[in-house]
Amino acid sequence: MTGRVHGSRNQASAGDLLDLVRTGRATTRGALQQVTGLSRATVGQRLDRLFRAGWLREGAGGPVDSPLGGRPSITLEFDDAHAVVLAADLDTRHARAAVLTLTGEILAEHAGPLAVDDGPERVLDELGRWFAEVLARAGHAPAEVCGIGLAVPGPVDTGTGRVVQPPMMPGWDGYDIRGRLARAFGEATGAGPVPVLVDNDANLMAYGEQRASYPDCSAFVLVKVSTGIGAGVVVDGSPYRGIDGGAGDLGHIRVPDGADALCRCGSYGCLAALASGGAVARRLAAAGVPAASGSDVRDLLAAGHPEAAALAREAGRRVGEVLATVVTLLNPGVLVLAGDLAGMPFVTGVRELLYQRALPRSTARLEVVTSRLGEQAGLVGAGALVVDHLYAPERVEERLLALGV
Ligand SMILES: [Zn+2]
């Protein structure tokens, strides 16, 4: 790393140094001096504040050679012991909640049925109780929580944390999710107010999976196919959301020969009405196989049910046809297929159409894979969203001053 840190400030702040260490771009005093252009003494003063806050520690890895020559340097690392983060991933009929370390390790997790159709008050209050339970199980106090991240199955205005006309979340349009979830957490635990961040589930699954499994992939796409269909895009390490959170909402693209399929959004012929876990469940039910949701289809696929497998493969072909355009536009290095439907029959169907329809140039180096984090991808992404927000250089100074360092 040879580039220096530039910004609106003249000199790199304590927050900039923390960011360089956290992202692994500079992890010794010498490397920080070199990247920022700060003097040894100034780097030392700023690091001392981060040590006093408990946000930085000397690494266990031992000294490494200094880029400036001279004495070997001690490596520095983000100290994740001073706080924990809470995350929840809300699907249409079930949810997960977890407590995570600041570096993304899940310490305790709870999963169970929870229906978004019950409306925001009941759902968010229940998540508050789940948070209290996982914290107790992990042995952490409510006061240690620095923030909450929530993944929801709908388009989110991340500026306000509100969902915008969500087809799968009746009663949630424009609702103050942040305020209610912070209050629910406070009521369940007695904790003071904490920041709450909300984003779309596919975005957060993509973010979690990219960070944990493909950190060097600069153009990354994850498609979640459960009760609905959505995609998350991560470009150069950041989620790409479009101008108002609408990027990646693939489920409501009209597809050919689907004119008589009614979608939950009220339109006919949407991809989700034909190829989602919900659509496959409806076709199975019509054929006499008991299935009401994407998770029921997941169970049937896991049990090797032949009709479910055939329908999942057909759904994969429909999704693959749309993904041919996505891949041609974005030229990603990795395409992850995730969600209830993403077993081998579905992946096979996607590959059949994707490679047939996309330009060979855009798929030559493309990996089409299933999720490594599985059902925890959204939780990991929601935790990372909170940590990246709270420890962003522009927020660090204010938070250090609040700690009195
Ligand atoms: Zn639709």
Boltz pocket constraint, residues with backbone or C-beta under 6 A from the ligand:
constraints:
  - pocket:
      binder: B
      contacts: [[A, 167], [A, 251], [A, 252], [A, 263], [A, 264], [A, 265], [A, 266], [A, 267], [A, 270], [A, 272], [A, 273]]
      max_distance: 6.0
